[in-house]
């Protein structure tokens, strides 16, 4: 309610204040949420809060980032807002609940016919929505349910005013090459350092502004396609990199029944009843193990290794199939062809791909210019991101962690 009323205050000026008294200040109001904040925004729209007290639309646009298809444990008795669903083994909490998709679909047991945007559609208060996904959205946040029926068998369209942008090869939480520990626990592989999503957010905000204010359409949805580049994890054709163990599935998600009073009174019956397991799909990969079907930022377009959304942490948890699906892994290419052959790594080496640093930087510059042309980066970012790519090369070439040598 506070989020709704604050946005209404900015727009309506019914009660003048120091933050709404300048003409033209609130032409449009946007909401941004990352992770839990994004799940909050999905819950906000689902429960009808984007309709203000006057019946008008509250937020004109939303950047819902890395939320996957989840909502959250917010609007009920004994809510646990910090719970994050199957990615952190809290998958029996009121976090990842039907409906997942924008438009009405049945639940996995055939009951219901609901969509996330039903109330906003009824009230004519649907905001312009940009769903921004990292790779962890599919491996840890059930994102495939945004795009498929709950049984995973049929594709489902987004809402008419929604776009989906999947940033391939980006993990949920950023770590840097050379960091081997996660909260004191050893990880099997170096952490994913891909910052493609962070680099792209400024352009997405500008695209949203132009869409909502100037009626300039944003770039089309860019996401893996169910049945083509969005597939069961068991069908991944991941390269046979020595020492790498690929997960069989994302963490599981089940339909849960929370008792007869949850829908009407927000009271959960403990323990909840577990129903059918939702099929979850993940992006297909290329011969390097890098993901297909989405937007590739500078690091993914000109890779120095394989960037995943998964890693392995505690051996005790690995035996249950639990993966570190929020930090991901960076599996560097061999530096030279000789090193690659000695390690039996099927991926081309850095030397074979780019020759030297100058060749890499030339490819990086072309990738950045392409992203600017397609409105996934702003022109003002060009030199900063190019310098960042140079540092990524330098760090990787100093980085002596290499699968053939480590034997993990």
N, C-alpha and C positions, 0 to 999 in steps of 0.2 A: 504493500500500500504506500509506503514512504517513497519508493522509487516512482510509482505512478504519479503520486500527488506532486512530487518535485518537478517531474517533467511537465505536468499540466500547468504548474505555476510559471515555468519558464515560457510556455506558449501562450497562455490565455491572458496574463496580466490582470486578472480580476482583482488580485491583491497586490498592488505595486510594491516593489522592493528594490534594493540596490542591485539585484542581479537580473531584473527583468524590465528595467525602466528605460532602456535605450531602444529607439525604433530599429526594427530589423534584426535585433539580436537573435531571436529564435525563429528564423525562417523554417527550420526543421530541427528536430531533436533526435539524436541517434543514441543507441545503447551499444556498449561493447562489453563482452564477457569472455574471459579466457578460462577454460577448464570448468571449475565449479561455477564461475560467473556465467559462462555460456549455458550450463545446465539450468541455472537460475532463470535465464532469459527464456529458455524453452518452456520452463514451468510457468513463467509469467504469462506468456502468450496462451498456453494451454488452459490456464484457469480463467482466462478472460480479462486479465488486468490491462491489456492494451486498449481496452475501451474505457475512456474516462468517465467521470460523473456526468458530464454533459453529453455523453454518447459519442464523442469524437475520438479519433485515433490519438493515442498517447505518443508512442515512439514512431517516428516516420521510417526509420531504418534500424536494422540490427546487424552487428557483426558478431555472429555466434561462433566462437573459435575453440577448436579442440574439445568440443562437448560430445562429439559422436551423436548417438541417438538417445542419450540419456536425459533425464531431468534431475530430480534430487529429493532428498529427504528434508523438505522445507515446511510444507503447509499441513502439518498434522501433529497430533499429540505425541510427545516424546520424540520429536524430530531429531535427526542426527545429521546436520548439514555437512559435517566433515566427511561423511561416508561417500565413497567414490565408486561403488559398484564392483564389477568383476575384476577390474584392473588391480585392485588392492585386496582381493579376497573378501570383499563385503557384499557378495552378490546375492545375499538373502535380505538385503535392506531395501527400503523403498526408494531406489535410485533409478534403475533402468526398467521403466514400466511402460507397457502398452498404453496408448498408441505411440509408435515411434515415427512413422512417416507423416509428412504434411497432410496428405489426403486420406480419406477414410479407407481402411482395410480391415478385414476380420482379424481377430487374434488367432494364435496358433491352434487353439482348440475349436475354432470355427465360430466362437461367440463374438458379439460386438461388431460394430462397423463404425469405427471412430478414427479421426485424424487429429494431429496436433493442432491444426489451425481452425478447427470447427467453430469455436466460439468467435474468433476474429472474423472468419468468413461470414458468419451469421450477422455480426454487428457492422460489417463493412469497415473494419479497422485493422486489416492485415498490413503489417509493415513490409517494406522492402527488406528481405532477409538474405544475407550472405552467410552461408555455412562454410567455415574455413576448417579444413581437416589436415592434420598431420598423418603420417603413417600409423602412429599410435591410435588414431581414431578408429582404424579397422582392427588393429591387433589388441586394443585395450578398451575401446569405448563403443563397440558394437555398431560401428558406423554403417555397415552394410544394410542394417534395418531401416536406414533412411531411404534406401533405394530399392528394396525388395519387399515382397509380402513377408509376413512373419514366418512362413515356412521356408523362406529362401528360394522359392521356385520361380517367381515371376517378378519382373522389374516393376517398379512403381514410380510414377512421375513425381517430381517436386511440385510445390504450389506454384501458381502462375507468377507470383512475385518473389520467388526464391531462386537463388543460384547456389551451386556447390562447387567449391574450389579445393581440390585435394593437392597438397604439396607433397610430392613423392619423396621418400627417403628422409623424412624429418621426424624425429622423435618428439614426444610430448614435452620433455624437460631437457634443456640444453646442458650437455657436458662437453669437455674439450679433449682432444687426443692426448693420450698419456695418463689420463685419470683412470685408475683401475679399481677404485673403491666406491661403493655406494653406502654411505652411512656406516662405514667401517666394515662392510662385508665385501669380500672379494668378488669381483665379477669375472666371468669367463673371458670376455673380449673387451677391448677398449670401447669407451662410450662414444655414441654418435655425436659428431660435432657439426652437423649440417644446420645452417642458420637460414635456409631458404625461406621458411615461413616468416621469420622475424623480419627479414629483408623486404618481404612482399607486403607487409601490413599497411604501410603508408599508402601504397598505390591502391590497395583495396578500399581504404577509407575514402580516398578521393573518388574512386569509382562509385562507391555508395552515395557520396554527396551528389555527384553528377546525375546519378539515377533518380534519387529522391527529389532533388531540387530543380535540376535542369532537364529532366526527362530524357537523359542520354543513356541508352542501354549499356549495361556493363558487358565485359567479355562473356561469352557463353559458358555455361557450366563445363567444367573440366574435371572429370572423375572417371574411375574405372567402370566398365560396363558389365553388368551381371551376365554371366554366361560366356563372357569373352575375356576381359581383363580383370574381372572380379570373380573369384573362384574359391572353392574349398581349399584350406591349407594343405590338405593331403594331395592336391593336384599340382602344387608348386613344383616347377622344374628348376629348383635351386642348383647352382653349380656345385660340383663335388669338390669343395675347397677342403684341403686336409685340416683336420682338427675342428671343423665346424659342425655343430649339431643343430639342425633346424627343428623348430617346434612343430608338432603335429596339428595343433589347433590354437586359436586364441583361448584365453581363460573362458570357461563355460558361463552361459547365461540361461537361466531357467525362468519359465513363467511361475510367478509366485502368487499365491492367494493369501491375502492379509486379513481375512475375516469379514463378517457381514457388516461391521460398523465402519470399515475404513472409508468407503466411498461417501457415506452420508455424514459421518462424524469425525473422520480422520483418526480413528482409534485402531491400532494394529493389534491383532490377536497373535500372541507369541506362544509357541514358535509358529512361523508362517508355514503354509503347505506348499510343497514344491511340485510343480507340474511338468509339462513337456519342456525339453531343451530347445532353445532357438538355434537354428543353423546360422552360423556366422561366416561370412565370406571375407577374403583378404585379397589385396592386389596381386596379380601375377607379376613375375619378374623376368628380366632379360638374362642373357648369358653371363652377365656379371653378378647377378643376384639383385640388381637394382630394380625398383618397382616401376611398373608400367601403368598407363591409363590416367596419369595426373599431370599437373604442372611440375616441371623440373626446374628448380631454381639454379643459381650459378653452380653450386657445388654438385648437384645431381646431374646437371647438363654436361659438366666437364669433370667427371669423377676422378678421384685419386684412390678410390676403394669402393667397397660395398657399404651402403648405409641402410641399416635395418631399424625396425621399430622394436625389436626384441633382443634380449640378452639373457644370460643365465646368471643367477646370483647364488643364493644358498643351495648347496647340494641337497640339503634335507628337503627343501621345497621343490627342487627340480624333479625329484622322484614322483611328485604329485602333478607334474606338468605345469607348475607355476613358473612364469617367465617374468623377467624385469621388462615389462612392456611400456614403461614410461620413459626410460632413458635410451634404450636402443643400443646398437653396436656400430662401430666403425671397423671394418675389416679391410685394412689397407692392401692395395696392390703391391706386388713385388716391385722393387726399384728397377731392376734390370731383367732382361730376357734370361740371362744365365741363372739369376736367383730364382726366377719363376720356374724354370725347368728343373732345377735342383729340388724345389719344394713340391713339384707335381701340382702346381696351381694352374687350373685351366684358364684363368683370366689373364688377358694381356697385361704386361708390365707397364709401369709408367713410362719407361724408356720407349717401348714399342708404340705407345699411344701418342706421345707428345714430343719425343726426342729430348728436349731439354726445357728449362724454365721458360725460355722465350716462346717456344712452341705452345706451352701450356697457357701462357698469358695471352697469346694471340687468340687461342680458342676461348678463353674466359671472356675476353673483350667482345667477341662475336656473340657469345651467349647472353651477355648483359645487354647488348644493343638489341638483340631479338626480344628480350623480356620488356625493354622499354617500348619497343614498337607495338607489342601486344598488350600493353598497359598492365603488366605485372610488376614493373618497377617504375619509379619516377626518374626523369632525366637527371635531377639533382643528385641522385644516389650513385651515378655511374662510377665516378672516381673512387668513392669510398668503398664500394663493393669490389672494384677491381683491386684495390690495395688489400682488401680482406682476402681475396683469392690468392694474392701473392704470399701473404702470411700463411695461408693454408698449405701452399706448396712447401714453404720453408719448414713449417712444423712437421709435415708428413715426411719430408726427406731426412729430417733429423730423427725421426721416430723409428727406433730400431725394433719396435714390437712388430713381429712378422710371423705369420702362421707357420711357415716352414721351419723357422728357427725355434719358435716356442713349443711347437708340438702339442698344443692344447686341443 
